[in-house]
């Protein structure tokens, strides 16, 4: 357990009354993987160390399990006691409960998902996992619904409608449970939806509160939008949330504004003044009791590049300037790594972790980037060679943090683009873009990179170059390891200090999901889901063709241990 003091606040027993006690207790078990990001802070760090730098080369397959669903399988399983829960793509098509040590199936849940969800799912029919609390599992669905299951039997307990999926709003990520509330967002920034976060009663599924992430005319912040354009302004909170029980605050990222043509909702150039389009491309701090927004950080004001701000907020205490600081860390799609005081919202640093030329720097004093005017597209002003590409310096694939090394492990991309805008009008359930964005390779002869980043010194410590972008999320452990996969299907155990690859196994399909680790009866296991993306390559031209050619579609869970 040595080395986890920096994240101990996330599982401290005295704070259980503020969190959900059952979820907090499950996350505090050293052998469990109780939440998508392991804990309320999305650290993806496990204190397990049976598998270490000394024996990682002896990892071998314990079991595999077919998910019976191809394409874009992106779930991180969760493990409660000796049961592993994993969801599939397409709805999810299935949720499975397995014996975590043997893979024996305990039950299967198959929701009734409409056949037409694909046309409303911008970026694939993925599902990134389930959430556990109070003996229940909670899963968001592509048909815009939230379902609660009995964790022992798989019986459906309740299903609530969150949003009408036919406006282009599917749910692809697990919700967050705080006390008696299940909180979820949904997608749709590319369809011109109006984003929101919503809370539901854990026992009945009754709607408790809804907070729109884009203000309507007359509401605070509406002056940052041209006219009533905020009503189709995007800002969808479609990825995962974090929670700090000390301050009783939930953190969530919001997506791009709609449409991509900035002239519709702002000035169309860099002189956007107050027309920043709140609260898109931002990190929001929210009161879980009522949904009120406490403060925000807008990473990309008046976003013109689809630099979604949804990436997860990783919470940990860092030693900065000789003092322990409660921080929020975010590898933003815009290429800047943000470190902020999570109690006040004050940005401490924002430095480039990938090659990014759209801005010279991000100015902490003004809370805005110092942009390169040539890289901001607008009417009559197409822009060339913008980096990063719209998939971002980092996309949804989760990063992890090791308090032992003090490093964050980021699955990064090195892709650029051109960008030009055109006329666009809103039509419900149809892409609302108004832009063309041909893809280009980034500099240096590589397209992806696993970056070990020092968030205090603001520098890259080591990296592994990849020939493709959009590679898998990361897991870090007290055994001194980082686990990560790539689009070729190579799953690897890596020395967390040096970046040396200690073990590698090809799993037959591309890996996007974040791996997990857990123990049963004192034995440590590492698990990962495979099944490469299908929709994202369609946005990326020739690079996208390389991505789909790298490995076939798949759908399986693989579990390893040192035998």
Secondary structure as the mmCIF struct_conf table of DSSP 4:
data_model
#
loop_
_struct_conf.conf_type_id
_struct_conf.id
_struct_conf.beg_label_comp_id
_struct_conf.beg_label_asym_id
_struct_conf.beg_label_seq_id
_struct_conf.end_label_comp_id
_struct_conf.end_label_asym_id
_struct_conf.end_label_seq_id
TURN_TY1_P TURN_TY1_P1 UNK A 2 UNK A 3
HELX_RH_3T_P HELX_RH_3T_P1 UNK A 5 UNK A 10
TURN_TY1_P TURN_TY1_P2 UNK A 11 UNK A 11
HELX_RH_3T_P HELX_RH_3T_P2 UNK A 13 UNK A 15
TURN_TY1_P TURN_TY1_P3 UNK A 16 UNK A 18
BEND BEND1 UNK A 19 UNK A 19
HELX_RH_AL_P HELX_RH_AL_P1 UNK A 21 UNK A 28
BEND BEND2 UNK A 29 UNK A 29
TURN_TY1_P TURN_TY1_P4 UNK A 30 UNK A 31
STRN STRN1 UNK A 33 UNK A 33
BEND BEND3 UNK A 35 UNK A 35
TURN_TY1_P TURN_TY1_P5 UNK A 36 UNK A 37
BEND BEND4 UNK A 38 UNK A 39
TURN_TY1_P TURN_TY1_P6 UNK A 40 UNK A 41
STRN STRN2 UNK A 45 UNK A 46
BEND BEND5 UNK A 50 UNK A 51
TURN_TY1_P TURN_TY1_P7 UNK A 53 UNK A 55
HELX_RH_3T_P HELX_RH_3T_P3 UNK A 56 UNK A 58
STRN STRN3 UNK A 59 UNK A 66
BEND BEND6 UNK A 68 UNK A 68
BEND BEND7 UNK A 71 UNK A 71
HELX_LH_PP_P HELX_LH_PP_P1 UNK A 75 UNK A 77
STRN STRN4 UNK A 78 UNK A 80
TURN_TY1_P TURN_TY1_P8 UNK A 81 UNK A 82
STRN STRN5 UNK A 83 UNK A 87
BEND BEND8 UNK A 89 UNK A 89
TURN_TY1_P TURN_TY1_P9 UNK A 90 UNK A 92
BEND BEND9 UNK A 93 UNK A 93
STRN STRN6 UNK A 95 UNK A 99
TURN_TY1_P TURN_TY1_P10 UNK A 100 UNK A 102
STRN STRN7 UNK A 105 UNK A 109
TURN_TY1_P TURN_TY1_P11 UNK A 115 UNK A 116
HELX_RH_3T_P HELX_RH_3T_P4 UNK A 117 UNK A 120
TURN_TY1_P TURN_TY1_P12 UNK A 122 UNK A 123
BEND BEND10 UNK A 125 UNK A 125
STRN STRN8 UNK A 131 UNK A 133
TURN_TY1_P TURN_TY1_P13 UNK A 134 UNK A 135
STRN STRN9 UNK A 136 UNK A 140
TURN_TY1_P TURN_TY1_P14 UNK A 142 UNK A 143
BEND BEND11 UNK A 144 UNK A 144
STRN STRN10 UNK A 145 UNK A 150
TURN_TY1_P TURN_TY1_P15 UNK A 151 UNK A 153
STRN STRN11 UNK A 156 UNK A 161
BEND BEND12 UNK A 163 UNK A 163
HELX_RH_3T_P HELX_RH_3T_P5 UNK A 165 UNK A 167
TURN_TY1_P TURN_TY1_P16 UNK A 168 UNK A 168
BEND BEND13 UNK A 173 UNK A 173
STRN STRN12 UNK A 176 UNK A 178
TURN_TY1_P TURN_TY1_P17 UNK A 179 UNK A 180
STRN STRN13 UNK A 181 UNK A 184
HELX_RH_3T_P HELX_RH_3T_P6 UNK A 189 UNK A 191
TURN_TY1_P TURN_TY1_P18 UNK A 192 UNK A 192
STRN STRN14 UNK A 194 UNK A 194
STRN STRN15 UNK A 196 UNK A 201
TURN_TY1_P TURN_TY1_P19 UNK A 202 UNK A 204
STRN STRN16 UNK A 207 UNK A 212
BEND BEND14 UNK A 213 UNK A 214
HELX_LH_PP_P HELX_LH_PP_P2 UNK A 215 UNK A 216
TURN_TY1_P TURN_TY1_P20 UNK A 217 UNK A 218
BEND BEND15 UNK A 219 UNK A 219
TURN_TY1_P TURN_TY1_P21 UNK A 220 UNK A 221
HELX_RH_3T_P HELX_RH_3T_P7 UNK A 222 UNK A 224
BEND BEND16 UNK A 225 UNK A 226
TURN_TY1_P TURN_TY1_P22 UNK A 227 UNK A 228
HELX_RH_3T_P HELX_RH_3T_P8 UNK A 229 UNK A 232
STRN STRN17 UNK A 234 UNK A 234
BEND BEND17 UNK A 239 UNK A 239
STRN STRN18 UNK A 242 UNK A 244
TURN_TY1_P TURN_TY1_P23 UNK A 245 UNK A 248
STRN STRN19 UNK A 249 UNK A 253
STRN STRN20 UNK A 257 UNK A 257
BEND BEND18 UNK A 258 UNK A 260
TURN_TY1_P TURN_TY1_P24 UNK A 262 UNK A 265
BEND BEND19 UNK A 266 UNK A 266
BEND BEND20 UNK A 268 UNK A 270
TURN_TY1_P TURN_TY1_P25 UNK A 273 UNK A 274
TURN_TY1_P TURN_TY1_P26 UNK A 278 UNK A 281
STRN STRN21 UNK A 282 UNK A 287
TURN_TY1_P TURN_TY1_P27 UNK A 288 UNK A 290
STRN STRN22 UNK A 293 UNK A 298
BEND BEND21 UNK A 299 UNK A 300
TURN_TY1_P TURN_TY1_P28 UNK A 301 UNK A 302
BEND BEND22 UNK A 304 UNK A 305
BEND BEND23 UNK A 311 UNK A 311
HELX_LH_PP_P HELX_LH_PP_P3 UNK A 312 UNK A 313
STRN STRN23 UNK A 314 UNK A 320
TURN_TY1_P TURN_TY1_P29 UNK A 321 UNK A 322
STRN STRN24 UNK A 323 UNK A 331
TURN_TY1_P TURN_TY1_P30 UNK A 333 UNK A 334
BEND BEND24 UNK A 335 UNK A 335
STRN STRN25 UNK A 336 UNK A 341
TURN_TY1_P TURN_TY1_P31 UNK A 342 UNK A 344
STRN STRN26 UNK A 347 UNK A 352
BEND BEND25 UNK A 353 UNK A 354
BEND BEND26 UNK A 358 UNK A 358
STRN STRN27 UNK A 359 UNK A 363
TURN_TY1_P TURN_TY1_P32 UNK A 364 UNK A 367
STRN STRN28 UNK A 368 UNK A 371
HELX_RH_3T_P HELX_RH_3T_P9 UNK A 373 UNK A 375
BEND BEND27 UNK A 376 UNK A 376
STRN STRN29 UNK A 378 UNK A 378
TURN_TY1_P TURN_TY1_P33 UNK A 379 UNK A 380
STRN STRN30 UNK A 381 UNK A 381
STRN STRN31 UNK A 383 UNK A 387
BEND BEND28 UNK A 388 UNK A 388
TURN_TY1_P TURN_TY1_P34 UNK A 390 UNK A 391
BEND BEND29 UNK A 393 UNK A 393
STRN STRN32 UNK A 394 UNK A 394
BEND BEND30 UNK A 396 UNK A 397
HELX_LH_PP_P HELX_LH_PP_P4 UNK A 398 UNK A 399
STRN STRN33 UNK A 400 UNK A 402
TURN_TY1_P TURN_TY1_P35 UNK A 403 UNK A 406
STRN STRN34 UNK A 407 UNK A 413
STRN STRN35 UNK A 415 UNK A 421
TURN_TY1_P TURN_TY1_P36 UNK A 428 UNK A 429
BEND BEND31 UNK A 430 UNK A 430
STRN STRN36 UNK A 435 UNK A 436
STRN STRN37 UNK A 439 UNK A 441
HELX_LH_PP_P HELX_LH_PP_P5 UNK A 442 UNK A 442
TURN_TY1_P TURN_TY1_P37 UNK A 443 UNK A 444
BEND BEND32 UNK A 445 UNK A 445
BEND BEND33 UNK A 447 UNK A 447
STRN STRN38 UNK A 448 UNK A 454
TURN_TY1_P TURN_TY1_P38 UNK A 455 UNK A 458
STRN STRN39 UNK A 459 UNK A 466
BEND BEND34 UNK A 467 UNK A 470
STRN STRN40 UNK A 474 UNK A 477
TURN_TY1_P TURN_TY1_P39 UNK A 478 UNK A 479
BEND BEND35 UNK A 480 UNK A 480
STRN STRN41 UNK A 481 UNK A 485
TURN_TY1_P TURN_TY1_P40 UNK A 487 UNK A 488
STRN STRN42 UNK A 490 UNK A 495
TURN_TY1_P TURN_TY1_P41 UNK A 496 UNK A 498
STRN STRN43 UNK A 501 UNK A 506
BEND BEND36 UNK A 508 UNK A 508
STRN STRN44 UNK A 509 UNK A 509
BEND BEND37 UNK A 513 UNK A 513
HELX_LH_PP_P HELX_LH_PP_P6 UNK A 514 UNK A 515
STRN STRN45 UNK A 516 UNK A 520
TURN_TY1_P TURN_TY1_P42 UNK A 521 UNK A 522
STRN STRN46 UNK A 523 UNK A 530
BEND BEND38 UNK A 534 UNK A 535
HELX_RH_3T_P HELX_RH_3T_P10 UNK A 536 UNK A 539
BEND BEND39 UNK A 540 UNK A 540
HELX_RH_AL_P HELX_RH_AL_P2 UNK A 541 UNK A 549
BEND BEND40 UNK A 550 UNK A 551
STRN STRN47 UNK A 552 UNK A 552
STRN STRN48 UNK A 556 UNK A 562
#
